[in-house]
Amino acid sequence: MLNELSRRAFLSDAALVSAASALKLHSATHASLVPSPPRRANFDQDWRFLLGDPQDAYSPAFMDAAWNPVHLPHDWSIEGAFSKDAPAKGNGAYLPTGIGWYRKSFTLPTSAAGKQVELEFDGVYERSEVWINGVSLGMRPYGFISFAYDLTPHLAPHGRPNHVAVRVDNSLQPNCRWYSGSGIYRHTWLRIVNPLHIARSGVYITTPLVSAHNAHIEFATVVHNQGNIPVSFDLLTEIVDAEGTVVQQTATSHDLAGSTEDTFDGSMVVASPSLWSPSSPSLYQARSTLRQHGAAVDQETTAFGIREAVFDVNLGLLLNGEHVKMNGVCIHGDGGSVGTAVPERV
């Protein structure tokens, strides 16, 4: 009951509802992905789950009709019964762990033809292995990290369903000094990009010189060309303030060989910046756009704050020249009786 309340609360968040609507999900196990949003779409809906370890569950031919339908994020431990004999002991809240499987089918839209398709996981606890159409993409032993796999070489021809299977092994207990939960406990995403694109988490921004008069912004953009031939492109970087106004921009031209990636550096100066602080958390966005022949082929938006942080042995932390007292807290990934599939409002 608590897990169901958690799921309902989570799905009521506007951001997730919007993302789910963009996918236009049709059935409990089969979804057709629409072109909008074209770059990164929420992949949380309409999975099937089984607590156990059946043979050949990675196979597209495996029958999962009797499995439980679930929406991610999902924590199977919180759904189980408390037991003093639970292998996870007190640190695992005396709840069950074990091995579980997730499966999902989806069909790509026509607009995905010729593009790169990645499946991203924000968090799986733990020891996960992922298959696409019966092909193992790899294993991830660590449960507190995000990761992604390239599906492109293994996708079914257009119009045919693709089958994802995920095995999660949390049976080696005890393995954590706090409640970890079990399963795909964070969001999943399907990322569809052109062969020339900005790498995942590929924009890095620093503010090395900051004052009330101006701020020096330095950025590094990692660009990946997964095509086989060299390409020429323009990289446009715009700094956008909280009101949506472009306050600075720069454009450069580059060449990139096939099947390679490179990092392109740049810098700009923003006049009279709105400085970030705990009392005034002003944010800017860096909008990075790749253009070929005048047309945009990829775009990434990265939020950042302009602020100066100095640690002084005598004065402590100085933020924008003012002393700030640091308060430390320890926040773990679970939400108590809600489990680790925590609604974002919690």
Secondary structure by P-SEA (a helix, b strand, c coil): caaaaaaaaaaacaaaaaaaaaaccccccbbbbccccccccccccbbbbbcccccccccccccccccccccccccccccbbbbcccccccccccccccbbbbbbbbccccccccbbbbbbbcccccbbbbbccccccccccccccccccccccccccccbbbbbbbbbbccccccccccccccccbbbbbbbbcccccccccbbbbbccccccbbbbbbbbbbbccccbbbbbbbbbbbbccccccccbbbbbbcccccbbbbbbbbbbbccccccccccbbbbbbbbbbbccccccbbbbbbbbbbbbbbbcccccccccbbbbbbbbbbccccccccccccccc
